[in-house]
């Protein structure tokens, strides 16, 4: 019980979006898999290996795990704090004919895996933690020799910052802007002995929000901005740091680099 309490306190001390927020958020969602809504599909086709075990950090509600399993033949593993990872996700994965390995409800920062995985990935996870570099280290602890790491976050910096501050301030507060840095990711991963396969911004422009604060006028402004940016996105392909909605890195552990740091946390 004391170990469990320590883990919960550790989680609460480092996150800008506590488990209660996610549980409430997920209670309002229906588990529906829509392949066309998955971002990065063309990048996955270019840089993702095939077969083996994939571990997703922050795996609920599972759309990325489902897509990667269907497309590349992975067995799905993952961890999330929400109890829905145990009560809802297994059946949802089975409905999608996905091979399931281990699904853990728990704190990623106290999780002690007894094995490593061919792919370790997260999509919108590290930016919720003040010590995001420690979150990346924890990803690396799970990565096998020759394994592939995929990390993605939204881009809330530059022009996107002002849009979210204006129209999505509540959601902005749940994100650590310092974590949204491709340069810092590269520095940390290369110092750990990984090779960057590809990294960059994704799509030209878009805007999304997650906020309980709403008025008719505010919703109109949000929709106006979204429609304008999506119109630009449809006409121009120019991933950029100013308005692109996402950023992503693919990196590979180099197995013959004996100097790379091993598990440190």
Backbone torsions as a table, in degrees:
resi	resn	phi	psi	omega
1	UNK	NA	-41.0	179.7
2	UNK	-64.0	-41.2	178.1
3	UNK	-61.7	-42.0	179.2
4	UNK	-63.1	-42.8	179.3
5	UNK	-63.5	-40.6	178.8
6	UNK	-61.9	-41.7	178.6
7	UNK	-62.7	-42.5	-179.7
8	UNK	-64.9	-41.2	179.3
9	UNK	-66.1	-38.7	178.0
10	UNK	-61.4	-46.4	-179.6
11	UNK	-59.6	-47.3	-176.7
12	UNK	-64.1	-31.0	-176.1
13	UNK	-74.5	-20.7	-172.7
14	UNK	-111.5	-12.2	-173.5
15	UNK	-100.6	146.2	173.6
16	UNK	-93.6	-4.0	178.6
17	UNK	-134.6	91.0	-174.0
18	UNK	-66.7	162.3	-177.8
19	UNK	-53.7	-34.6	-178.9
20	UNK	-61.4	-36.2	177.6
21	UNK	-61.9	-47.0	-177.6
22	UNK	-66.8	-40.1	179.3
23	UNK	-60.3	-44.2	177.9
24	UNK	-64.5	-41.3	179.6
25	UNK	-62.0	-45.8	-176.3
26	UNK	-72.3	-27.5	177.9
27	UNK	-60.1	-25.3	-177.5
28	UNK	-91.3	0.4	-176.6
29	UNK	-105.5	142.9	168.7
30	UNK	-96.0	141.2	179.6
31	UNK	-80.4	99.9	178.8
32	UNK	-130.6	128.5	179.9
33	UNK	-98.7	121.4	177.9
34	UNK	-126.5	104.6	-173.8
35	UNK	-59.2	-37.9	-175.8
36	UNK	-68.7	-14.2	179.5
37	UNK	-88.5	-4.5	-178.2
38	UNK	-78.2	120.2	175.6
39	UNK	-77.0	166.9	174.4
40	UNK	72.5	12.9	-174.2
41	UNK	-59.2	-42.7	-179.4
42	UNK	-68.2	-29.6	176.3
43	UNK	-74.1	-39.5	174.7
44	UNK	-56.5	-43.4	-179.1
45	UNK	-61.9	-30.4	-178.2
46	UNK	-83.2	-35.1	-166.0
47	UNK	-123.5	-6.1	-176.5
48	UNK	-89.6	134.0	174.5
49	UNK	-72.0	178.7	-179.5
50	UNK	-121.9	140.7	175.7
51	UNK	77.5	164.6	179.3
52	UNK	99.2	-160.1	-176.3
53	UNK	-109.6	130.3	178.1
54	UNK	-111.8	134.1	178.5
55	UNK	-119.5	118.4	178.8
56	UNK	-103.8	125.0	176.2
57	UNK	-85.8	123.4	-171.7
58	UNK	74.7	56.4	-165.2
59	UNK	-82.9	-15.3	-179.0
60	UNK	-84.5	138.5	10.6
61	UNK	-93.6	8.4	166.7
62	UNK	98.3	4.7	-175.9
63	UNK	-62.9	-38.5	179.6
64	UNK	-67.8	-43.9	178.8
65	UNK	-60.3	-41.4	179.2
66	UNK	-63.2	-47.7	-178.8
67	UNK	-61.1	-46.4	-177.7
68	UNK	-65.1	-37.0	178.0
69	UNK	-66.4	-45.9	-178.9
70	UNK	-66.9	-40.6	-173.1
71	UNK	-81.5	-37.3	-171.2
72	UNK	-120.0	2.1	173.4
73	UNK	76.1	26.9	179.5
74	UNK	-79.6	152.6	163.2
75	UNK	-88.5	134.6	-171.6
76	UNK	-90.2	130.0	171.4
77	UNK	-134.6	157.3	178.3
78	UNK	179.5	174.1	-179.3
79	UNK	-141.6	145.2	174.7
80	UNK	-158.5	157.0	-179.4
81	UNK	-80.0	-25.5	-174.3
82	UNK	-68.8	139.5	175.9
83	UNK	-63.7	-16.8	179.2
84	UNK	-64.4	-19.2	178.0
85	UNK	-66.4	-22.6	177.1
86	UNK	-99.7	-36.5	-172.7
87	UNK	-90.0	-27.0	-174.1
88	UNK	-117.3	-40.3	-169.6
89	UNK	-67.1	-42.7	-178.0
90	UNK	-55.4	-45.6	179.9
91	UNK	-65.5	-38.3	178.8
92	UNK	-62.5	-41.8	178.6
93	UNK	-66.2	-40.9	179.2
94	UNK	-63.8	-37.2	177.6
95	UNK	-61.0	-28.2	179.8
96	UNK	-93.3	10.2	178.8
97	UNK	57.1	42.5	-179.7
98	UNK	-100.7	134.9	175.8
99	UNK	-75.5	125.6	-174.6
100	UNK	-108.9	131.4	173.7
101	UNK	-95.2	-102.4	-177.6
102	UNK	-118.3	126.6	174.4
103	UNK	-115.1	122.7	-173.2
104	UNK	-115.0	129.7	167.5
105	UNK	-94.3	115.2	-177.6
106	UNK	172.7	-175.5	-178.5
107	UNK	-90.3	117.3	180.0
108	UNK	-56.4	-32.1	-174.3
109	UNK	-79.0	-12.2	174.7
110	UNK	-115.5	-0.5	179.8
111	UNK	-70.6	127.8	-179.3
112	UNK	-116.2	93.1	-179.3
113	UNK	-73.3	146.1	178.0
114	UNK	-98.6	11.9	-177.8
115	UNK	-153.8	175.3	175.6
116	UNK	-120.8	172.7	-172.0
117	UNK	-132.2	152.9	-177.7
118	UNK	-70.2	-34.6	176.4
119	UNK	-132.5	131.5	171.8
120	UNK	-122.0	129.1	-173.3
121	UNK	-145.0	156.3	169.7
122	UNK	-151.0	146.4	-176.1
123	UNK	-131.0	93.2	-177.3
124	UNK	84.4	46.7	-179.2
125	UNK	-119.5	-55.0	-169.0
126	UNK	-64.6	-24.6	-175.5
127	UNK	-76.1	-0.6	175.8
128	UNK	-97.2	10.5	-176.3
129	UNK	-128.4	131.0	-177.6
130	UNK	-63.3	-39.3	175.0
131	UNK	-96.1	70.0	-175.5
132	UNK	-67.0	-26.5	179.3
133	UNK	-66.9	-35.2	174.8
134	UNK	-65.7	-37.7	176.6
135	UNK	-60.8	-41.5	177.8
136	UNK	-64.7	-41.9	177.2
137	UNK	-56.4	-41.5	179.9
138	UNK	-64.6	-34.6	172.8
139	UNK	-58.8	-46.4	-174.9
140	UNK	-64.3	-31.4	179.0
141	UNK	-60.9	-25.0	-177.2
142	UNK	-93.3	-5.6	-170.6
143	UNK	-89.1	130.1	-179.5
144	UNK	-76.2	166.6	170.0
145	UNK	-59.8	134.9	-175.1
146	UNK	67.9	11.0	-179.8
147	UNK	-75.3	159.5	-179.1
148	UNK	-109.7	130.6	177.8
149	UNK	-107.0	134.5	176.2
150	UNK	-129.1	122.0	177.7
151	UNK	-127.9	132.2	177.6
152	UNK	-137.4	146.6	172.1
153	UNK	-140.6	164.5	167.8
154	UNK	-69.9	164.4	175.6
155	UNK	-109.1	105.0	179.5
156	UNK	-110.9	22.3	-179.7
157	UNK	-104.7	173.2	177.7
158	UNK	60.4	-132.7	-177.8
159	UNK	-63.8	-35.4	177.9
160	UNK	-58.4	-34.6	178.6
161	UNK	-59.8	-47.3	-177.5
162	UNK	-67.2	-35.1	176.9
163	UNK	-65.0	-43.7	-179.9
164	UNK	-71.8	-35.2	176.7
165	UNK	-64.2	-34.8	-179.7
166	UNK	-76.8	-44.9	-168.0
167	UNK	-116.5	-6.7	-172.3
168	UNK	-150.2	43.4	-172.0
169	UNK	-62.3	-37.2	-179.4
170	UNK	-61.7	-44.8	179.1
171	UNK	-68.1	-38.2	179.0
172	UNK	-57.2	-37.8	-178.9
173	UNK	-66.8	-19.4	179.3
174	UNK	-85.9	3.7	-176.2
175	UNK	-122.1	141.8	177.4
176	UNK	-96.7	107.8	-174.2
177	UNK	-64.4	-32.9	-179.9
178	UNK	-61.0	-25.7	179.9
179	UNK	-72.8	-15.0	-176.2
180	UNK	-94.6	66.8	-176.5
181	UNK	-140.0	106.3	177.1
182	UNK	-60.8	-35.2	-180.0
183	UNK	-63.6	-44.2	-179.9
184	UNK	-68.3	-37.6	175.8
185	UNK	-59.5	-48.1	-178.7
186	UNK	-58.7	-47.0	-178.9
187	UNK	-59.0	-45.8	-177.6
188	UNK	-68.1	-43.8	-176.4
189	UNK	-70.0	-41.3	178.8
190	UNK	-67.1	-35.8	177.1
191	UNK	-67.8	-22.0	177.0
192	UNK	-90.0	5.2	175.8
193	UNK	90.1	12.9	178.3
194	UNK	-93.3	153.6	175.8
195	UNK	-103.7	127.3	176.6
196	UNK	-75.2	118.7	177.3
197	UNK	-80.9	-45.4	178.4
198	UNK	-164.5	142.5	170.8
199	UNK	-150.7	152.3	179.1
200	UNK	169.7	-176.4	176.3
201	UNK	-87.1	157.8	-174.2
202	UNK	-124.0	127.4	-176.0
203	UNK	69.0	168.2	-175.3
204	UNK	-87.0	-47.8	-175.5
205	UNK	-163.0	145.6	172.5
206	UNK	-172.0	170.5	176.8
207	UNK	-147.7	131.8	175.8
208	UNK	-137.1	159.9	-177.6
209	UNK	-144.9	154.8	173.9
210	UNK	-140.5	95.8	-174.5
211	UNK	-148.6	138.9	175.3
212	UNK	-79.5	-16.7	178.5
213	UNK	-77.6	119.7	-179.1
214	UNK	-153.6	143.4	170.6
215	UNK	-140.3	165.4	178.6
216	UNK	-59.2	-43.3	-178.8
217	UNK	-66.0	-40.6	179.9
218	UNK	-66.3	-41.7	178.9
219	UNK	-63.3	-37.8	177.8
220	UNK	-62.8	-41.9	178.5
221	UNK	-64.5	-44.1	179.0
222	UNK	-60.1	-46.9	179.9
223	UNK	-64.8	-37.4	178.3
224	UNK	-62.0	-45.3	179.6
225	UNK	-65.5	-44.7	-180.0
226	UNK	-60.4	-47.2	-178.2
227	UNK	-62.9	-39.5	179.3
228	UNK	-64.4	-45.7	-178.7
229	UNK	-69.6	-37.2	177.5
230	UNK	-67.4	-32.2	175.4
231	UNK	-64.2	-42.3	175.7
232	UNK	-62.4	-43.1	-177.6
233	UNK	-61.8	-36.5	-179.8
234	UNK	-69.7	-25.6	-173.9
235	UNK	-99.8	-23.2	-174.5
236	UNK	-131.0	132.5	173.3
237	UNK	-107.5	97.9	-176.6
238	UNK	-150.5	78.2	176.5
239	UNK	-56.8	132.6	-171.3
240	UNK	-153.8	163.0	-178.2
241	UNK	-80.3	-10.7	-173.5
242	UNK	-85.1	-46.1	-172.1
243	UNK	-129.2	-9.6	178.9
244	UNK	-59.3	138.2	-175.0
245	UNK	-79.7	-20.3	-174.4
246	UNK	-137.0	163.3	173.3
247	UNK	-141.4	149.1	-172.8
248	UNK	-152.6	148.7	176.3
249	UNK	-132.6	135.0	169.5
250	UNK	-110.8	127.9	179.6
251	UNK	-138.6	154.4	-177.2
252	UNK	-128.6	135.2	176.0
253	UNK	-74.8	131.0	-179.1
254	UNK	-94.4	108.9	-169.7
255	UNK	-69.6	-25.1	-177.3
256	UNK	-90.1	8.2	177.1
257	UNK	-92.7	91.3	-175.5
258	UNK	-71.6	-10.7	-177.4
259	UNK	-88.9	-4.9	-176.6
260	UNK	-68.4	145.0	179.7
261	UNK	-63.6	143.6	175.4
262	UNK	-96.4	-167.6	-174.3
263	UNK	-60.7	128.2	-176.3
264	UNK	-123.1	-1.8	-177.3
265	UNK	-142.2	NA	NA
